[in-house]
Amino acid sequence: MNEDLKLQIKNIVEPKRSEFQTKLFKTSYPVFGSRVPEIRKIAKKNKDLDLNRQDEDKSYEELLLRGFIIAYNKDSVLEKNERIKAYLEKIDSWALCDSFCTTFKIKKEE
C-alpha cells in the first residue's frame, strides 16, 4: 500500500471504534478503527490506481481499501482476475468478505 493511501486511512481512523470492531469480527490484521463509508470514499477517488499485488497490507483498513479499489476499478473481470485471486487469498474475516462481495459487480455483458 503506498504512503499516500496509508496517510488517507490514518486521517479517518477513530481509535475508539477499534475496540468495537475487534469484538464484532475476528481478523489477523490490526484494526485501527474506521468507518466503511470513509474507506469507500478513498477507494472511489483512487479506483484507477494500479496497486502492486506484491505489496503487503498491514492492517484491516488497508486490505479493505484494496478490495474496494479492485471492485470499483472499471477494468473487465478478466483484466482484474489476478488482482481478485490475490485479494481473496488474504481475506480472513466475514467483514472483509462481505464488504468486497457486496461492492464487486459483474457487468451484464461479462
N, C-alpha and C positions, 0 to 999 in steps of 0.2 A: 504494500500500500504506500503510495507516495506521501511525502511530508505534508503537502497542501491538504490532502484529504484527511490525514490524521489531525491536522490543526482544525479543520472544519468540524470534525467529530468532537474534539476537545471543547470547542466552543458551545456545544449543545448538551454537554454532559450535566446531569443532575445527580450528584453523588447519593442523595437520599433515595433515589429510585433504584439504585444498585441493589440494595438490601431486599427490596420488594421483588425485583426481577429474579434474583438468585433463588428466592423461595418459590417463585412461580414456575421456573423451568431450570432444568439441570443442563449445564454445558461445561466442557473442559476449558473453555476460553474465559478469561477475566471479563466481567461485566461492569462497565463504568457507570451505567445508568443513563439511558437516553430514551426519548420517545420515538416510536417508529415513524410517525409522520415527519419528524425532523430529519431522520435518516433518508426517507423517501425524497425530501426536497433536495438534499445534497446529491442523491443519485440522479435525479432528473436533470440537474444542472450539469452533471458530469457523465451523462449516458453515452456519449461518444468517446469517452476516454478508453484507450486500449490498455487495460491493466495487465501487467506482466503476470502470466499464470503461475510463475515460479515464486512470486512474492509471497511471503508468509503473512497471514493475517494473525495479529497478535491479540485481538480482542473480539468479543461477540459483535460489537458495533462495526468493526472493520469487515468482518465476514458478512454481516447482514448487508452492509453497504455494497460489497462486491456482488452479492446476489441480486440486489436491486439494479445495479448498473448493468449487469448481464441481462436482466429481464427487460429493462427499459430501452436497451440498445436496439436500433432498427434493423440490424443485420438479420438475415434469414436464420431459421433454426439450424440449417446445415452449416452456415458460417459460424454460428455460436456453439456448435456441438462440442468442440474440445473444451471450451470455457465452462460449459454446463457440466460436463463429465468431471472436470477438475473440482468444480464447486460442490457437486453432490458428494464427492468423497470426503469433504470437510464438514458436512452437516452432522452435528451430534446432538441436536435437540429438536423437539417438536416445534419450538418457536421459529427457528431458522427454516425448517422445512415448510411450515405453513406460510410464513411470510414470503418465501420465494415462490412457492406454488400458486399462491393467490395473485401474485404480481405478474408472473410469466404467462404470456398469452401467445398462442399459436395462431397465425393468420389463417383465414379461411382457405386461401389458395395453397397453403402448405399442408 
